[in-house]
Amino acid sequence: MAERREYGDGPLGRGANAVYWYLVVELLLVLTSLPGLVVLALLDRSVGNAPFVVLCLLPLGPAASAGLFALRERATADALRPAASFWRGYRLNWADVLRVWTPALVVLGLLGVSLANLEAAGVPRWFAPALLVIGAGVLLWSVNALVIVSFFGFRTRDAARLAAYYLAARPLVTLGTLSLLVLAGGVVVLTSEVVFGLVVVVWLAFVLRNARPLLADVEERFTTAG
């Protein structure tokens, strides 16, 4: 007698399950980020609003972390419950994420204010590229830190050190992250933040895929079998 196949066993079923998982995670990403993004859209693009911009972007860190958590759990989940995976990741990691996400946003905000006021402050123009390089480094570090705290329970200072260490220890991962950040920036500039928000789950999936060597190395070298 032929073995009975359950729904979702075939290629079509697996594809439908993957689409459903991604759609639910995308919806939850938008919902958890929406309050800050709505306020951000209403703010005037002036230097004086930089502190408010930082506050508006705070919810994006925990939301992105929960999205990464849910996307990784899809491969091992024994039930089609993407919302449960997302909220589990959010509940477990939001505090740790904010401890690395908040200082990164503050530094980026200060760099943005400095760039906007170079001429008024009498700072030489050649200083602008240096600030841009520092900003890129902070962005790369923040992605590494976000990935690490999403899947490991390290102390904040240890997660911060590992995030910095892997910028050089895994150059291909760093290059991949840089490419994804440029891609995200290009989508925002050429279209809008709304368009990027509608496909952010796909972008996070690429971030997760790019970070696999980093995650594997962290697990092998810095964790113990429990």
Secondary structure by P-SEA (a helix, b strand, c coil): ccccccccccaaaaaaaaaaaaaaaaaaaaaaaaaaaaaaaaccccccaaaaaaaaacaaaaaaaaaaaaaaaccccccccaaaaaaaaaaacaaaaaaaaaaaaaaaaaaaaaaaccccccccccaaaaaaaaaaaaaaaaaaaaaaaacccccaaaaaaaaaaaccccaaaaaaaaaaaaaaaaaaaaccaaaaaaaaaaaaaaaaaaaaaaaaaaaacccccc
